[in-house]
Amino acid sequence: MEKCIELAKKAEGLTSPNPLVGCVVTDEFDNIISTGYHRKYGEFHAEREALQNLKKGDGHTLYVNLEPCTHFGKTPPCTDIIIEKGIKHVVIGMRDPNLKVSGIEKLKEAGIEVTCPVLEDECKKLNEVFIKNVQEKKTFVAIKTAATLDGKIATSTGSSKWVTSENARKEVRKIRNRYDAIMTSSTTVIADNPTMEHRKKIIIDRELKTDLSSKIYESGEIYVFNEKTDKIQNNITFIKTPVKDGKISLEFVFEKLYTLGIMSVLIESGGKLNGKALKYADKIYHFIAPKITGDNNSKSAFDFRTITDINECLNFKFDSITNFEPDILAIYYPI
């Protein structure tokens, strides 16, 4: 199952709205004779890729991290080819979150032994985006921030290049590629003029203050949420958005992203948008540099309210801490 997960990760950022799936086929002596993974949306699913070149009876056990599908989509059902190839035993990491999928039942009806779940927590983490999409019909929202030890992302004058090292920034680029789109604010665009290379970009620009000659507009499919207009201009779609208390409605934004087929979004912005988005966040990537500004006027990673009681803090659960010398990356989830 670990090999299935490893194979599935090769297609990170390429399979949406489909899940990440890897498959391993072994003979009766448990020797690996074929592997496959879902390489890209619209292409063969992992099971079909692993089985298509095998003769009937060659494979004994098939391992896959997600319950095989039973429906016709862009490709035929995976359960059909598993049965056709004479597989005797199927080991599955987790059930499909779509309760209408009945792959396990269909395999059992065909006389195939089924073992499920195996490494279920790891398999669920691999497809956390897909699970939310299916179960809640919502876009998965992640936040990435990079801060000093005292939680600052820039000085009071906006100086922020660079808080973290090149090692950390390389990892950020890898993280970006896992998401359908990246999101930032007009404040960040105006202050930093970032390129933020990605196939899809979301900009929160209530008053349309950003200059369309800014680097961020040079490439990609871009959506600008604002309070003034609905229009399409070249590669930019302007979406008129409700405003509440002088702020763009993020609830509207995330609902709209789902209808646009954007199944996951990574927010890379300043403390204001980071803070406002926390109530919608499913995951946070927090890079921390071994630096201290010592200046309380510097800009914070999350800056969206005033509290008087420490018990008003929002609570999270650490998932992992990884070194990207000299920095660390803490990944955590809301409780």
Salt bridges, closest charged atoms under 4 A:
GLU6 OE2 - LYS3 NZ 3.75
GLU12 OE1 - ARG178 NE 3.31
GLU49 OE2 - ARG39 NE 2.60
GLU67 OE2 - ARG95 NH1 3.86
ASP80 OD1 - LYS106 NZ 2.67
GLU105 OE2 - ARG95 NH2 3.07
GLU113 OE2 - HIS89 NE2 3.87
GLU120 OE2 - LYS124 NZ 3.57
GLU128 OE2 - LYS283 NZ 2.72
GLU166 OE1 - ARG169 NH2 3.07
GLU166 OE2 - ARG173 NH2 2.81
GLU171 OE2 - ARG178 NH2 3.77
GLU207 OE2 - ARG206 NH2 3.14
GLU227 OE2 - ARG206 NH1 3.04
GLU268 OE1 - LYS144 NZ 3.51
GLU268 OE2 - ARG176 NE 2.55
ASP282 OD2 - LYS132 NZ 2.76
ASP303 OD2 - LYS272 NZ 3.42
ASP319 OD1 - LYS125 NZ 2.63
